[in-house]
Amino acid sequence: MTLMEQIQANFLEMYKMDWEFGIYDKDGMKGLVVQGFLSPENYQKIVGEAYASTAATPQQ
């Protein structure tokens, strides 16, 4: 395992514990994806559902 893979695995475990302890809710976890701290794939592993962007669509 490369250093970067190990770092990503450590962050995945950290965010998983934060989810389990209630520190982050779904919106908080989505925010981590938007900021690039968590991948959509890891979001799904933690939350149990596929990541769907909550970006608002422009009104006409």
N, CA, C and O atoms as a MOPAC input file, in Angstrom:
PM7 MOZYME 1SCF
protein

 N      0.85200 1    -1.17800 1     0.00000 1
 C      0.00000 1     0.00000 1     0.00000 1
 C      0.89200 1     1.23400 1     0.00000 1
 O      1.83400 1     1.34100 1     0.78600 1
 N      0.57800 1     2.15600 1    -0.89300 1
 C      1.36400 1     3.38500 1    -0.95500 1
 C      0.99900 1     4.29600 1     0.21400 1
 O     -0.00200 1     4.08800 1     0.89900 1
 N      1.81300 1     5.28100 1     0.41700 1
 C      1.55600 1     6.23800 1     1.49800 1
 C      0.22100 1     6.94500 1     1.28800 1
 O     -0.54100 1     7.12700 1     2.23700 1
 N     -0.06400 1     7.34300 1     0.04700 1
 C     -1.32000 1     8.04100 1    -0.23600 1
 C     -2.51700 1     7.12300 1     0.01800 1
 O     -3.52600 1     7.57400 1     0.56100 1
 N     -2.42800 1     5.87500 1    -0.35400 1
 C     -3.50800 1     4.92100 1    -0.09100 1
 C     -3.72500 1     4.73100 1     1.40000 1
 O     -4.86200 1     4.60500 1     1.85500 1
 N     -2.64700 1     4.70900 1     2.15500 1
 C     -2.75400 1     4.56900 1     3.60800 1
 C     -3.41400 1     5.79700 1     4.23200 1
 O     -4.23800 1     5.67900 1     5.13900 1
 N     -3.04800 1     6.95800 1     3.74300 1
 C     -3.64300 1     8.19500 1     4.24800 1
 C     -5.14100 1     8.21300 1     3.94900 1
 O     -5.94600 1     8.55800 1     4.81500 1
 N     -5.51600 1     7.83700 1     2.71100 1
 C     -6.93000 1     7.80600 1     2.33900 1
 C     -7.69500 1     6.78700 1     3.18300 1
 O     -8.82800 1     7.04600 1     3.58700 1
 N     -7.09200 1     5.64300 1     3.44800 1
 C     -7.73700 1     4.62200 1     4.28200 1
 C     -7.93000 1     5.13700 1     5.70500 1
 O     -8.95800 1     4.86600 1     6.32700 1
 N     -6.96000 1     5.87100 1     6.22100 1
 C     -7.06700 1     6.43600 1     7.56800 1
 C     -8.18900 1     7.47100 1     7.64800 1
 O     -8.95500 1     7.49100 1     8.61100 1
 N     -8.28000 1     8.32800 1     6.63200 1
 C     -9.35300 1     9.31600 1     6.61700 1
 C    -10.70800 1     8.64700 1     6.47800 1
 O    -11.67500 1     9.08600 1     7.10000 1
 N    -10.80200 1     7.59200 1     5.67300 1
 C    -12.05100 1     6.85600 1     5.54500 1
 C    -12.49200 1     6.33900 1     6.91200 1
 O    -13.66000 1     6.48000 1     7.27400 1
 N    -11.59800 1     5.75800 1     7.65600 1
 C    -11.92900 1     5.25300 1     8.98900 1
 C    -12.32100 1     6.38100 1     9.93300 1
 O    -13.23700 1     6.23200 1    10.74300 1
 N    -11.63000 1     7.50000 1     9.82800 1
 C    -11.94700 1     8.64300 1    10.69200 1
 C    -13.35200 1     9.16300 1    10.39100 1
 O    -14.13900 1     9.39600 1    11.30900 1
 N    -13.67000 1     9.34700 1     9.09400 1
 C    -14.99400 1     9.84300 1     8.73300 1
 C    -16.07500 1     8.81900 1     9.05600 1
 O    -17.19800 1     9.19200 1     9.39600 1
 N    -15.75300 1     7.54400 1     8.95600 1
 C    -16.71100 1     6.49500 1     9.31800 1
 C    -17.04500 1     6.58300 1    10.80800 1
 O    -18.21000 1     6.47100 1    11.19000 1
 N    -16.04000 1     6.78000 1    11.64100 1
 C    -16.28500 1     6.92100 1    13.08400 1
 C    -17.07500 1     8.19200 1    13.37300 1
 O    -17.96900 1     8.18700 1    14.22000 1
 N    -16.74900 1     9.29300 1    12.66700 1
 C    -17.49100 1    10.54300 1    12.85300 1
 C    -18.96800 1    10.33600 1    12.52200 1
 O    -19.83800 1    10.86300 1    13.21600 1
 N    -19.25700 1     9.57100 1    11.46300 1
 C    -20.63700 1     9.25800 1    11.06700 1
 C    -21.31600 1     8.43500 1    12.16100 1
 O    -22.44100 1     8.73100 1    12.56100 1
 N    -20.63200 1     7.41400 1    12.63400 1
 C    -21.20200 1     6.52700 1    13.65000 1
 C    -21.46600 1     7.25100 1    14.96600 1
 O    -22.43000 1     6.93300 1    15.66300 1
 N    -20.62600 1     8.21400 1    15.31300 1
 C    -20.79900 1     8.97100 1    16.55800 1
 C    -21.77500 1    10.14300 1    16.39500 1
 O    -22.07700 1    10.83900 1    17.36500 1
 N    -22.27000 1    10.36000 1    15.16500 1
 C    -23.22200 1    11.43000 1    14.92500 1
 C    -22.61000 1    12.80500 1    14.75600 1
 O    -23.32000 1    13.81000 1    14.79400 1
 N    -21.31400 1    12.86100 1    14.57100 1
 C    -20.65700 1    14.15500 1    14.36600 1
 C    -21.06400 1    14.74300 1    13.01900 1
 O    -21.28100 1    15.94800 1    12.89500 1
 N    -21.16600 1    13.87100 1    12.00600 1
 C    -21.63400 1    14.28300 1    10.68100 1
 C    -22.95100 1    13.59500 1    10.37200 1
 O    -23.12000 1    12.40500 1    10.63900 1
 N    -23.89100 1    14.35900 1     9.80200 1
 C    -25.10600 1    13.77700 1     9.25000 1
 C    -24.90100 1    13.65700 1     7.73200 1
 O    -23.79600 1    13.89000 1     7.24000 1
 N    -25.94900 1    13.29800 1     6.99100 1
 C    -25.79500 1    13.13100 1     5.54700 1
 C    -25.33000 1    14.41700 1     4.87300 1
 O    -24.47300 1    14.38000 1     3.99000 1
 N    -25.88900 1    15.55300 1     5.28200 1
 C    -25.48000 1    16.81800 1     4.67200 1
 C    -24.00900 1    17.12000 1     4.96200 1
 O    -23.29100 1    17.62400 1     4.09900 1
 N    -23.57400 1    16.81500 1     6.16300 1
 C    -22.17000 1    17.01100 1     6.50900 1
 C    -21.24800 1    16.12500 1     5.69300 1
 O    -20.18100 1    16.55500 1     5.25400 1
 N    -21.67000 1    14.88100 1     5.49400 1
 C    -20.87000 1    13.96100 1     4.68400 1
 C    -20.83700 1    14.41700 1     3.22500 1
 O    -19.80600 1    14.32400 1     2.56000 1
 N    -21.97900 1    14.91000 1     2.73400 1
 C    -22.00900 1    15.43700 1     1.35800 1
 C    -21.07800 1    16.63800 1     1.22900 1
 O    -20.42100 1    16.81500 1     0.20300 1
 N    -21.02400 1    17.45300 1     2.26300 1
 C    -20.11100 1    18.59200 1     2.26300 1
 C    -18.66100 1    18.15200 1     2.13900 1
 O    -17.86300 1    18.81700 1     1.47900 1
 N    -18.31800 1    17.03900 1     2.76700 1
 C    -16.95200 1    16.51700 1     2.65400 1
 C    -16.65300 1    16.07700 1     1.22900 1
 O    -15.53000 1    16.22800 1     0.74900 1
 N    -17.66600 1    15.53000 1     0.55200 1
 C    -17.48300 1    15.12800 1    -0.84600 1
 C    -17.27900 1    16.37500 1    -1.70900 1
 O    -16.36800 1    16.41800 1    -2.53500 1
 N    -18.12100 1    17.38100 1    -1.51900 1
 C    -18.03300 1    18.61300 1    -2.30500 1
 C    -16.66000 1    19.26400 1    -2.12800 1
 O    -16.08800 1    19.79000 1    -3.08300 1
 N    -16.13900 1    19.22600 1    -0.90600 1
 C    -14.84600 1    19.84000 1    -0.61800 1
 C    -13.67000 1    18.98800 1    -1.08900 1
 O    -12.52800 1    19.44800 1    -1.08400 1
 N    -13.94700 1    17.74600 1    -1.49600 1
 C    -12.88800 1    16.87700 1    -1.98600 1
 C    -12.19400 1    16.06300 1    -0.90800 1
 O    -11.18300 1    15.41500 1    -1.17800 1
 N    -12.72300 1    16.08600 1     0.31200 1
 C    -12.11300 1    15.32200 1     1.39900 1
 C    -12.56100 1    13.86400 1     1.40900 1
 O    -11.88800 1    13.01100 1     1.98700 1
 N    -13.69400 1    13.57600 1     0.77100 1
 C    -14.26600 1    12.23900 1     0.76400 1
 C    -14.76100 1    11.94600 1    -0.64200 1
 O    -15.41800 1    12.78400 1    -1.26100 1
 N    -14.44900 1    10.76500 1    -1.14600 1
 C    -14.89800 1    10.40200 1    -2.49200 1
 C    -16.36700 1     9.97100 1    -2.44900 1
 O    -16.85700 1     9.53500 1    -1.40700 1
 N    -17.06700 1    10.09300 1    -3.57900 1
 C    -18.45200 1     9.59500 1    -3.61800 1
 C    -18.53400 1     8.10100 1    -3.28800 1
 O    -19.50400 1     7.65400 1    -2.67500 1
 N    -17.53200 1     7.33900 1    -3.68600 1
 C    -17.50600 1     5.90500 1    -3.38100 1
 C    -17.40100 1     5.66400 1    -1.88000 1
 O    -18.08400 1     4.79200 1    -1.34200 1
 N    -16.55600 1     6.42500 1    -1.20500 1
 C    -16.41700 1     6.27000 1     0.24300 1
 C    -17.63900 1     6.80800 1     0.98200 1
 O    -17.99200 1     6.30400 1     2.04800 1
 N    -18.28900 1     7.83500 1     0.41600 1
 C    -19.56200 1     8.30700 1     0.97500 1
 C    -20.54700 1     7.15000 1     1.01700 1
 O    -21.21000 1     6.92200 1     2.02900 1
 N    -20.63600 1     6.42100 1    -0.08800 1
 C    -21.56700 1     5.29700 1    -0.16300 1
 C    -21.20000 1     4.20700 1     0.84100 1
 O    -22.07900 1     3.61100 1     1.46400 1
 N    -19.90700 1     3.94700 1     0.99800 1
 C    -19.47200 1     2.93600 1     1.96800 1
 C    -19.89400 1     3.32100 1     3.38400 1
 O    -20.27800 1     2.45900 1     4.17400 1
 N    -19.82300 1     4.60200 1     3.70400 1
 C    -20.11400 1     5.06200 1     5.06000 1
 C    -21.61800 1     5.20900 1     5.29700 1
 O    -22.14700 1     4.69700 1     6.28400 1
 N    -22.29900 1     5.90300 1     4.39600 1
 C    -23.70700 1     6.25100 1     4.59000 1
 C    -24.63700 1     5.10700 1     4.19100 1
 O    -25.72900 1     4.96100 1     4.73900 1
 N    -24.19200 1     4.30600 1     3.23800 1
 C    -25.01500 1     3.18000 1     2.81500 1
 C    -25.93200 1     3.47700 1     1.64300 1
 O    -26.79800 1     2.67200 1     1.30200 1
 N    -25.74100 1     4.63000 1     1.03200 1
 C    -26.50600 1     4.96100 1    -0.16200 1
 C    -25.61600 1     5.75900 1    -1.10300 1
 O    -24.64300 1     6.38100 1    -0.67600 1
 N    -25.95600 1     5.73500 1    -2.37500 1
 C    -25.14100 1     6.42600 1    -3.37100 1
 C    -25.15900 1     7.93000 1    -3.13300 1
 O    -26.16800 1     8.49700 1    -2.71100 1
 N    -24.03400 1     8.55900 1    -3.40700 1
 C    -23.92700 1    10.01200 1    -3.28800 1
 C    -24.70000 1    10.66400 1    -4.41700 1
 O    -24.54200 1    10.28200 1    -5.57700 1
 N    -25.52900 1    11.63600 1    -4.09800 1
 C    -26.25200 1    12.42500 1    -5.08000 1
 C    -26.03600 1    13.88300 1    -4.73700 1
 O    -26.33100 1    14.31500 1    -3.62300 1
 N    -25.53300 1    14.62600 1    -5.67200 1
 C    -25.26300 1    16.03100 1    -5.45200 1
 C    -26.55000 1    16.76600 1    -5.08600 1
 O    -27.61500 1    16.49500 1    -5.64000 1
 N    -26.43000 1    17.68900 1    -4.15300 1
 C    -27.59600 1    18.47400 1    -3.73500 1
 C    -27.54400 1    19.87600 1    -4.30700 1
 O    -28.24400 1    20.77300 1    -3.83700 1
 N    -26.70200 1    20.06600 1    -5.33800 1
 C    -26.58600 1    21.40200 1    -5.93900 1
 C    -27.93200 1    21.81000 1    -6.52600 1
 O    -28.59100 1    21.03300 1    -7.21700 1
 N    -28.31400 1    23.01900 1    -6.24100 1
 C    -29.60000 1    23.53200 1    -6.71900 1
 C    -29.53600 1    23.76500 1    -8.23100 1
 O    -28.52400 1    24.21400 1    -8.77100 1
 N    -30.61500 1    23.45400 1    -8.87100 1
 C    -30.69900 1    23.72000 1   -10.31000 1
 C    -31.21800 1    25.13200 1   -10.50400 1
 O    -32.07400 1    25.58800 1    -9.74700 1
 N    -30.70400 1    25.83300 1   -11.51900 1
 C    -31.14400 1    27.22400 1   -11.73200 1
 C    -32.63300 1    27.30100 1   -12.06100 1
 O    -33.16400 1    26.45900 1   -12.78500 1
 N    -33.28700 1    28.30300 1   -11.53000 1
 C    -34.70600 1    28.52700 1   -11.80000 1
 C    -34.84200 1    29.37700 1   -13.05500 1
 O    -34.06100 1    30.30400 1   -13.27000 1
 N    -35.83400 1    29.06200 1   -13.88300 1
 C    -36.05500 1    29.84300 1   -15.11800 1
 C    -37.12200 1    30.87100 1   -14.91200 1
 O    -37.44400 1    31.62000 1   -15.83400 1

